[in-house]
Amino acid sequence: SCSAWISPICPKWPGMPEAEASVLAFDIGDKRIGVAIGTWLGVGRPGSARPLTTIETEANDARFAAIAALIAEWQPVRLLVGRPLNDDGTPHEMTARCERFANQLRGRYRLPVDDVDERFSSTEADASLRERGLSWRERKAQVDAEAALVILQSWFDTHDQTAAHAPA
């Protein structure tokens, strides 16, 4: 176990806090950015996550103003950006744009930013919304934030597995 009073960063998993902390995830699209919020509970403890909002503007200044407000409100310790790839893992037409967005987040907010494979996140998000009985119009309004949730939950799952297999 990591000792938070000695170091707020867990030595078993560099860069992640031992204690509870917020993480924001982004699903980038041409017209919208889906956002999800998660609470990292510490290594080996599953985190909770939920869709937060959708930023519905194409103007970069307005997008980053909305993101700055979310960062100020939630005080995340890490940001996640969905990295779109083709089914075979090769770059997608949006891959470079999402990587550029991740670099802008790093530069503007000085927070760690992880790229997360987002293959099938929108499909999974839409299926989840459909299972809940939402209409096409309701799903369209919520699918981006729900896709950000899929990205965040995938990151939590990956890092819990990584932590479980890390040498002690």
mmCIF file of the C-alpha atoms, coordinates in Angstrom:
data_MODEL
# 
_entry.id   MODEL 
# 
loop_
_atom_site.group_PDB 
_atom_site.id 
_atom_site.type_symbol 
_atom_site.label_atom_id 
_atom_site.label_alt_id 
_atom_site.label_comp_id 
_atom_site.label_asym_id 
_atom_site.label_entity_id 
_atom_site.label_seq_id 
_atom_site.pdbx_PDB_ins_code 
_atom_site.Cartn_x 
_atom_site.Cartn_y 
_atom_site.Cartn_z 
_atom_site.occupancy 
_atom_site.B_iso_or_equiv 
_atom_site.pdbx_formal_charge 
_atom_site.auth_seq_id 
_atom_site.auth_comp_id 
_atom_site.auth_asym_id 
_atom_site.auth_atom_id 
_atom_site.pdbx_PDB_model_num 
ATOM 1   C CA . SER A 1 1   ? 0.000   0.000  0.000   1.00 0.00 ? 1   SER A CA 1 
ATOM 2   C CA . CYS A 1 2   ? 1.167   3.529  -0.715  1.00 0.00 ? 2   CYS A CA 1 
ATOM 3   C CA . SER A 1 3   ? 1.362   6.008  2.105   1.00 0.00 ? 3   SER A CA 1 
ATOM 4   C CA . ALA A 1 4   ? -0.435  9.211  1.118   1.00 0.00 ? 4   ALA A CA 1 
ATOM 5   C CA . TRP A 1 5   ? 1.026   11.221 3.991   1.00 0.00 ? 5   TRP A CA 1 
ATOM 6   C CA . ILE A 1 6   ? 4.565   10.397 2.829   1.00 0.00 ? 6   ILE A CA 1 
ATOM 7   C CA . SER A 1 7   ? 3.855   10.952 -0.847  1.00 0.00 ? 7   SER A CA 1 
ATOM 8   C CA . PRO A 1 8   ? 0.621   11.859 -2.587  1.00 0.00 ? 8   PRO A CA 1 
ATOM 9   C CA . ILE A 1 9   ? 1.784   9.854  -5.609  1.00 0.00 ? 9   ILE A CA 1 
ATOM 10  C CA . CYS A 1 10  ? 1.678   6.085  -5.491  1.00 0.00 ? 10  CYS A CA 1 
ATOM 11  C CA . PRO A 1 11  ? 5.174   4.611  -6.165  1.00 0.00 ? 11  PRO A CA 1 
ATOM 12  C CA . LYS A 1 12  ? 3.634   1.348  -7.435  1.00 0.00 ? 12  LYS A CA 1 
ATOM 13  C CA . TRP A 1 13  ? 1.912   3.297  -10.168 1.00 0.00 ? 13  TRP A CA 1 
ATOM 14  C CA . PRO A 1 14  ? 3.820   6.518  -10.900 1.00 0.00 ? 14  PRO A CA 1 
ATOM 15  C CA . GLY A 1 15  ? 1.729   9.590  -11.623 1.00 0.00 ? 15  GLY A CA 1 
ATOM 16  C CA . MET A 1 16  ? -1.456  8.376  -9.941  1.00 0.00 ? 16  MET A CA 1 
ATOM 17  C CA . PRO A 1 17  ? -2.565  9.455  -6.501  1.00 0.00 ? 17  PRO A CA 1 
ATOM 18  C CA . GLU A 1 18  ? -3.175  6.931  -3.759  1.00 0.00 ? 18  GLU A CA 1 
ATOM 19  C CA . ALA A 1 19  ? -6.234  8.795  -2.498  1.00 0.00 ? 19  ALA A CA 1 
ATOM 20  C CA . GLU A 1 20  ? -9.526  9.676  -4.166  1.00 0.00 ? 20  GLU A CA 1 
ATOM 21  C CA . ALA A 1 21  ? -9.144  12.033 -7.127  1.00 0.00 ? 21  ALA A CA 1 
ATOM 22  C CA . SER A 1 22  ? -11.147 13.237 -10.143 1.00 0.00 ? 22  SER A CA 1 
ATOM 23  C CA . VAL A 1 23  ? -10.404 12.304 -13.753 1.00 0.00 ? 23  VAL A CA 1 
ATOM 24  C CA . LEU A 1 24  ? -12.057 13.932 -16.803 1.00 0.00 ? 24  LEU A CA 1 
ATOM 25  C CA . ALA A 1 25  ? -12.457 12.068 -20.103 1.00 0.00 ? 25  ALA A CA 1 
ATOM 26  C CA . PHE A 1 26  ? -13.157 13.581 -23.524 1.00 0.00 ? 26  PHE A CA 1 
ATOM 27  C CA . ASP A 1 27  ? -14.681 12.071 -26.666 1.00 0.00 ? 27  ASP A CA 1 
ATOM 28  C CA . ILE A 1 28  ? -13.749 14.449 -29.504 1.00 0.00 ? 28  ILE A CA 1 
ATOM 29  C CA . GLY A 1 29  ? -15.969 14.940 -32.519 1.00 0.00 ? 29  GLY A CA 1 
ATOM 30  C CA . ASP A 1 30  ? -16.212 17.429 -35.367 1.00 0.00 ? 30  ASP A CA 1 
ATOM 31  C CA . LYS A 1 31  ? -19.161 19.247 -33.805 1.00 0.00 ? 31  LYS A CA 1 
ATOM 32  C CA . ARG A 1 32  ? -19.269 18.127 -30.184 1.00 0.00 ? 32  ARG A CA 1 
ATOM 33  C CA . ILE A 1 33  ? -17.040 16.991 -27.322 1.00 0.00 ? 33  ILE A CA 1 
ATOM 34  C CA . GLY A 1 34  ? -18.480 14.469 -24.885 1.00 0.00 ? 34  GLY A CA 1 
ATOM 35  C CA . VAL A 1 35  ? -17.218 14.738 -21.317 1.00 0.00 ? 35  VAL A CA 1 
ATOM 36  C CA . ALA A 1 36  ? -17.335 12.215 -18.475 1.00 0.00 ? 36  ALA A CA 1 
ATOM 37  C CA . ILE A 1 37  ? -16.196 12.558 -14.869 1.00 0.00 ? 37  ILE A CA 1 
ATOM 38  C CA . GLY A 1 38  ? -14.730 9.762  -12.820 1.00 0.00 ? 38  GLY A CA 1 
ATOM 39  C CA . THR A 1 39  ? -13.454 9.344  -9.317  1.00 0.00 ? 39  THR A CA 1 
ATOM 40  C CA . TRP A 1 40  ? -10.236 7.399  -8.977  1.00 0.00 ? 40  TRP A CA 1 
ATOM 41  C CA . LEU A 1 41  ? -10.425 5.650  -5.612  1.00 0.00 ? 41  LEU A CA 1 
ATOM 42  C CA . GLY A 1 42  ? -6.860  4.368  -5.494  1.00 0.00 ? 42  GLY A CA 1 
ATOM 43  C CA . VAL A 1 43  ? -4.920  1.413  -6.792  1.00 0.00 ? 43  VAL A CA 1 
ATOM 44  C CA . GLY A 1 44  ? -6.910  -1.800 -6.669  1.00 0.00 ? 44  GLY A CA 1 
ATOM 45  C CA . ARG A 1 45  ? -10.202 -0.057 -5.902  1.00 0.00 ? 45  ARG A CA 1 
ATOM 46  C CA . PRO A 1 46  ? -12.700 0.375  -8.737  1.00 0.00 ? 46  PRO A CA 1 
ATOM 47  C CA . GLY A 1 47  ? -13.487 3.948  -9.651  1.00 0.00 ? 47  GLY A CA 1 
ATOM 48  C CA . SER A 1 48  ? -16.905 5.386  -10.296 1.00 0.00 ? 48  SER A CA 1 
ATOM 49  C CA . ALA A 1 49  ? -17.730 7.289  -13.474 1.00 0.00 ? 49  ALA A CA 1 
ATOM 50  C CA . ARG A 1 50  ? -20.668 9.031  -15.137 1.00 0.00 ? 50  ARG A CA 1 
ATOM 51  C CA . PRO A 1 51  ? -21.402 11.101 -18.231 1.00 0.00 ? 51  PRO A CA 1 
ATOM 52  C CA . LEU A 1 52  ? -21.025 14.782 -17.395 1.00 0.00 ? 52  LEU A CA 1 
ATOM 53  C CA . THR A 1 53  ? -21.863 17.019 -20.335 1.00 0.00 ? 53  THR A CA 1 
ATOM 54  C CA . THR A 1 54  ? -21.507 17.649 -24.045 1.00 0.00 ? 54  THR A CA 1 
ATOM 55  C CA . ILE A 1 55  ? -19.703 20.737 -25.302 1.00 0.00 ? 55  ILE A CA 1 
ATOM 56  C CA . GLU A 1 56  ? -21.726 21.690 -28.368 1.00 0.00 ? 56  GLU A CA 1 
ATOM 57  C CA . THR A 1 57  ? -19.592 24.169 -30.244 1.00 0.00 ? 57  THR A CA 1 
ATOM 58  C CA . GLU A 1 58  ? -17.053 23.915 -33.037 1.00 0.00 ? 58  GLU A CA 1 
ATOM 59  C CA . ALA A 1 59  ? -15.187 27.105 -32.066 1.00 0.00 ? 59  ALA A CA 1 
ATOM 60  C CA . ASN A 1 60  ? -11.917 26.256 -30.319 1.00 0.00 ? 60  ASN A CA 1 
ATOM 61  C CA . ASP A 1 61  ? -11.986 29.291 -28.014 1.00 0.00 ? 61  ASP A CA 1 
ATOM 62  C CA . ALA A 1 62  ? -15.453 28.368 -26.747 1.00 0.00 ? 62  ALA A CA 1 
ATOM 63  C CA . ARG A 1 63  ? -14.465 24.702 -26.392 1.00 0.00 ? 63  ARG A CA 1 
ATOM 64  C CA . PHE A 1 64  ? -11.411 25.519 -24.298 1.00 0.00 ? 64  PHE A CA 1 
ATOM 65  C CA . ALA A 1 65  ? -13.346 28.052 -22.197 1.00 0.00 ? 65  ALA A CA 1 
ATOM 66  C CA . ALA A 1 66  ? -15.879 25.304 -21.377 1.00 0.00 ? 66  ALA A CA 1 
ATOM 67  C CA . ILE A 1 67  ? -13.071 22.864 -20.591 1.00 0.00 ? 67  ILE A CA 1 
ATOM 68  C CA . ALA A 1 68  ? -11.335 25.429 -18.362 1.00 0.00 ? 68  ALA A CA 1 
ATOM 69  C CA . ALA A 1 69  ? -14.585 25.852 -16.417 1.00 0.00 ? 69  ALA A CA 1 
ATOM 70  C CA . LEU A 1 70  ? -14.918 22.063 -15.991 1.00 0.00 ? 70  LEU A CA 1 
ATOM 71  C CA . ILE A 1 71  ? -11.307 21.773 -14.824 1.00 0.00 ? 71  ILE A CA 1 
ATOM 72  C CA . ALA A 1 72  ? -11.825 24.624 -12.334 1.00 0.00 ? 72  ALA A CA 1 
ATOM 73  C CA . GLU A 1 73  ? -14.996 22.996 -11.012 1.00 0.00 ? 73  GLU A CA 1 
ATOM 74  C CA . TRP A 1 74  ? -13.853 19.364 -10.789 1.00 0.00 ? 74  TRP A CA 1 
ATOM 75  C CA . GLN A 1 75  ? -10.089 19.826 -10.144 1.00 0.00 ? 75  GLN A CA 1 
ATOM 76  C CA . PRO A 1 76  ? -9.032  16.639 -11.994 1.00 0.00 ? 76  PRO A CA 1 
ATOM 77  C CA . VAL A 1 77  ? -5.590  15.116 -11.487 1.00 0.00 ? 77  VAL A CA 1 
ATOM 78  C CA . ARG A 1 78  ? -5.603  13.600 -14.979 1.00 0.00 ? 78  ARG A CA 1 
ATOM 79  C CA . LEU A 1 79  ? -7.331  14.083 -18.336 1.00 0.00 ? 79  LEU A CA 1 
ATOM 80  C CA . LEU A 1 80  ? -8.168  11.355 -20.843 1.00 0.00 ? 80  LEU A CA 1 
ATOM 81  C CA . VAL A 1 81  ? -8.700  11.816 -24.574 1.00 0.00 ? 81  VAL A CA 1 
ATOM 82  C CA . GLY A 1 82  ? -10.250 9.151  -26.774 1.00 0.00 ? 82  GLY A CA 1 
ATOM 83  C CA . ARG A 1 83  ? -7.884  8.175  -29.593 1.00 0.00 ? 83  ARG A CA 1 
ATOM 84  C CA . PRO A 1 84  ? -9.856  6.934  -32.592 1.00 0.00 ? 84  PRO A CA 1 
ATOM 85  C CA . LEU A 1 85  ? -8.348  4.060  -34.524 1.00 0.00 ? 85  LEU A CA 1 
ATOM 86  C CA . ASN A 1 86  ? -9.537  1.808  -37.310 1.00 0.00 ? 86  ASN A CA 1 
ATOM 87  C CA . ASP A 1 87  ? -10.636 -1.733 -36.442 1.00 0.00 ? 87  ASP A CA 1 
ATOM 88  C CA . ASP A 1 88  ? -7.115  -3.006 -37.250 1.00 0.00 ? 88  ASP A CA 1 
ATOM 89  C CA . GLY A 1 89  ? -5.449  -0.426 -34.956 1.00 0.00 ? 89  GLY A CA 1 
ATOM 90  C CA . THR A 1 90  ? -4.180  1.861  -37.717 1.00 0.00 ? 90  THR A CA 1 
ATOM 91  C CA . PRO A 1 91  ? -4.727  5.624  -37.458 1.00 0.00 ? 91  PRO A CA 1 
ATOM 92  C CA . HIS A 1 92  ? -8.175  6.964  -38.316 1.00 0.00 ? 92  HIS A CA 1 
ATOM 93  C CA . GLU A 1 93  ? -8.913  10.272 -40.072 1.00 0.00 ? 93  GLU A CA 1 
ATOM 94  C CA . MET A 1 94  ? -9.590  11.825 -36.619 1.00 0.00 ? 94  MET A CA 1 
ATOM 95  C CA . THR A 1 95  ? -6.526  10.343 -34.878 1.00 0.00 ? 95  THR A CA 1 
ATOM 96  C CA . ALA A 1 96  ? -4.181  13.269 -35.560 1.00 0.00 ? 96  ALA A CA 1 
ATOM 97  C CA . ARG A 1 97  ? -6.850  15.783 -34.559 1.00 0.00 ? 97  ARG A CA 1 
ATOM 98  C CA . CYS A 1 98  ? -7.400  14.026 -31.225 1.00 0.00 ? 98  CYS A CA 1 
ATOM 99  C CA . GLU A 1 99  ? -3.658  13.792 -30.596 1.00 0.00 ? 99  GLU A CA 1 
ATOM 100 C CA . ARG A 1 100 ? -3.362  17.532 -31.297 1.00 0.00 ? 100 ARG A CA 1 
ATOM 101 C CA . PHE A 1 101 ? -6.244  18.183 -28.876 1.00 0.00 ? 101 PHE A CA 1 
ATOM 102 C CA . ALA A 1 102 ? -4.486  16.090 -26.188 1.00 0.00 ? 102 ALA A CA 1 
ATOM 103 C CA . ASN A 1 103 ? -1.294  18.113 -26.692 1.00 0.00 ? 103 ASN A CA 1 
ATOM 104 C CA . GLN A 1 104 ? -3.270  21.360 -26.383 1.00 0.00 ? 104 GLN A CA 1 
ATOM 105 C CA . LEU A 1 105 ? -4.759  20.134 -23.097 1.00 0.00 ? 105 LEU A CA 1 
ATOM 106 C CA . ARG A 1 106 ? -1.269  19.325 -21.774 1.00 0.00 ? 106 ARG A CA 1 
ATOM 107 C CA . GLY A 1 107 ? 0.026   22.748 -22.744 1.00 0.00 ? 107 GLY A CA 1 
ATOM 108 C CA . ARG A 1 108 ? -2.935  24.777 -21.492 1.00 0.00 ? 108 ARG A CA 1 
ATOM 109 C CA . TYR A 1 109 ? -3.695  23.040 -18.213 1.00 0.00 ? 109 TYR A CA 1 
ATOM 110 C CA . ARG A 1 110 ? -0.383  21.427 -17.217 1.00 0.00 ? 110 ARG A CA 1 
ATOM 111 C CA . LEU A 1 111 ? -2.102  18.177 -16.274 1.00 0.00 ? 111 LEU A CA 1 
ATOM 112 C CA . PRO A 1 112 ? -1.177  14.642 -17.284 1.00 0.00 ? 112 PRO A CA 1 
ATOM 113 C CA . VAL A 1 113 ? -3.160  13.601 -20.370 1.00 0.00 ? 113 VAL A CA 1 
ATOM 114 C CA . ASP A 1 114 ? -3.537  9.985  -21.485 1.00 0.00 ? 114 ASP A CA 1 
ATOM 115 C CA . ASP A 1 115 ? -4.679  8.886  -24.922 1.00 0.00 ? 115 ASP A CA 1 
ATOM 116 C CA . VAL A 1 116 ? -7.174  6.014  -24.664 1.00 0.00 ? 116 VAL A CA 1 
ATOM 117 C CA . ASP A 1 117 ? -8.093  3.658  -27.502 1.00 0.00 ? 117 ASP A CA 1 
ATOM 118 C CA . GLU A 1 118 ? -11.702 4.529  -28.260 1.00 0.00 ? 118 GLU A CA 1 
ATOM 119 C CA . ARG A 1 119 ? -12.498 1.940  -30.910 1.00 0.00 ? 119 ARG A CA 1 
ATOM 120 C CA . PHE A 1 120 ? -16.212 1.141  -30.733 1.00 0.00 ? 120 PHE A CA 1 
ATOM 121 C CA . SER A 1 121 ? -16.870 3.603  -27.860 1.00 0.00 ? 121 SER A CA 1 
ATOM 122 C CA . SER A 1 122 ? -19.635 5.426  -29.752 1.00 0.00 ? 122 SER A CA 1 
ATOM 123 C CA . THR A 1 123 ? -21.194 2.121  -30.835 1.00 0.00 ? 123 THR A CA 1 
ATOM 124 C CA . GLU A 1 124 ? -21.078 0.826  -27.254 1.00 0.00 ? 124 GLU A CA 1 
ATOM 125 C CA . ALA A 1 125 ? -22.452 4.130  -25.944 1.00 0.00 ? 125 ALA A CA 1 
ATOM 126 C CA . ASP A 1 126 ? -25.341 4.115  -28.414 1.00 0.00 ? 126 ASP A CA 1 
ATOM 127 C CA . ALA A 1 127 ? -26.171 0.493  -27.556 1.00 0.00 ? 127 ALA A CA 1 
ATOM 128 C CA . SER A 1 128 ? -26.192 1.332  -23.843 1.00 0.00 ? 128 SER A CA 1 
ATOM 129 C CA . LEU A 1 129 ? -28.540 4.282  -24.421 1.00 0.00 ? 129 LEU A CA 1 
ATOM 130 C CA . ARG A 1 130 ? -30.758 2.149  -26.673 1.00 0.00 ? 130 ARG A CA 1 
ATOM 131 C CA . GLU A 1 131 ? -30.979 -0.529 -23.937 1.00 0.00 ? 131 GLU A CA 1 
ATOM 132 C CA . ARG A 1 132 ? -32.275 2.172  -21.596 1.00 0.00 ? 132 ARG A CA 1 
ATOM 133 C CA . GLY A 1 133 ? -35.103 2.855  -24.044 1.00 0.00 ? 133 GLY A CA 1 
ATOM 134 C CA . LEU A 1 134 ? -33.967 6.264  -25.274 1.00 0.00 ? 134 LEU A CA 1 
ATOM 135 C CA . SER A 1 135 ? -35.305 7.515  -28.596 1.00 0.00 ? 135 SER A CA 1 
ATOM 136 C CA . TRP A 1 136 ? -32.996 8.331  -31.506 1.00 0.00 ? 136 TRP A CA 1 
ATOM 137 C CA . ARG A 1 137 ? -33.199 12.061 -30.664 1.00 0.00 ? 137 ARG A CA 1 
ATOM 138 C CA . GLU A 1 138 ? -32.431 11.451 -26.964 1.00 0.00 ? 138 GLU A CA 1 
ATOM 139 C CA . ARG A 1 139 ? -29.520 9.143  -27.873 1.00 0.00 ? 139 ARG A CA 1 
ATOM 140 C CA . LYS A 1 140 ? -28.071 11.710 -30.271 1.00 0.00 ? 140 LYS A CA 1 
ATOM 141 C CA . ALA A 1 141 ? -28.090 14.332 -27.501 1.00 0.00 ? 141 ALA A CA 1 
ATOM 142 C CA . GLN A 1 142 ? -26.339 12.026 -25.016 1.00 0.00 ? 142 GLN A CA 1 
ATOM 143 C CA . VAL A 1 143 ? -24.118 9.714  -27.081 1.00 0.00 ? 143 VAL A CA 1 
ATOM 144 C CA . ASP A 1 144 ? -20.963 11.871 -26.921 1.00 0.00 ? 144 ASP A CA 1 
ATOM 145 C CA . ALA A 1 145 ? -20.932 12.123 -23.116 1.00 0.00 ? 145 ALA A CA 1 
ATOM 146 C CA . GLU A 1 146 ? -21.819 8.425  -22.918 1.00 0.00 ? 146 GLU A CA 1 
ATOM 147 C CA . ALA A 1 147 ? -18.875 7.620  -25.251 1.00 0.00 ? 147 ALA A CA 1 
ATOM 148 C CA . ALA A 1 148 ? -16.605 9.639  -22.936 1.00 0.00 ? 148 ALA A CA 1 
ATOM 149 C CA . LEU A 1 149 ? -17.906 7.446  -20.099 1.00 0.00 ? 149 LEU A CA 1 
ATOM 150 C CA . VAL A 1 150 ? -16.971 4.310  -22.081 1.00 0.00 ? 150 VAL A CA 1 
ATOM 151 C CA . ILE A 1 151 ? -13.459 5.761  -22.592 1.00 0.00 ? 151 ILE A CA 1 
ATOM 152 C CA . LEU A 1 152 ? -13.126 6.570  -18.887 1.00 0.00 ? 152 LEU A CA 1 
ATOM 153 C CA . GLN A 1 153 ? -14.401 3.185  -17.735 1.00 0.00 ? 153 GLN A CA 1 
ATOM 154 C CA . SER A 1 154 ? -12.013 1.456  -20.163 1.00 0.00 ? 154 SER A CA 1 
ATOM 155 C CA . TRP A 1 155 ? -9.107  3.440  -18.679 1.00 0.00 ? 155 TRP A CA 1 
ATOM 156 C CA . PHE A 1 156 ? -10.188 2.535  -15.121 1.00 0.00 ? 156 PHE A CA 1 
ATOM 157 C CA . ASP A 1 157 ? -10.452 -1.145 -16.086 1.00 0.00 ? 157 ASP A CA 1 
ATOM 158 C CA . THR A 1 158 ? -7.044  -1.157 -17.799 1.00 0.00 ? 158 THR A CA 1 
ATOM 159 C CA . HIS A 1 159 ? -5.305  0.559  -14.900 1.00 0.00 ? 159 HIS A CA 1 
ATOM 160 C CA . ASP A 1 160 ? -6.901  -1.652 -12.256 1.00 0.00 ? 160 ASP A CA 1 
ATOM 161 C CA . GLN A 1 161 ? -5.595  -4.682 -14.193 1.00 0.00 ? 161 GLN A CA 1 
ATOM 162 C CA . THR A 1 162 ? -2.192  -3.037 -14.609 1.00 0.00 ? 162 THR A CA 1 
ATOM 163 C CA . ALA A 1 163 ? -2.021  -2.287 -10.880 1.00 0.00 ? 163 ALA A CA 1 
ATOM 164 C CA . ALA A 1 164 ? -3.091  -5.830 -10.000 1.00 0.00 ? 164 ALA A CA 1 
ATOM 165 C CA . HIS A 1 165 ? -0.189  -7.236 -12.048 1.00 0.00 ? 165 HIS A CA 1 
ATOM 166 C CA . ALA A 1 166 ? 2.443   -4.700 -10.969 1.00 0.00 ? 166 ALA A CA 1 
ATOM 167 C CA . PRO A 1 167 ? 5.388   -6.050 -8.969  1.00 0.00 ? 167 PRO A CA 1 
ATOM 168 C CA . ALA A 1 168 ? 5.132   -5.298 -5.254  1.00 0.00 ? 168 ALA A CA 1 
# 
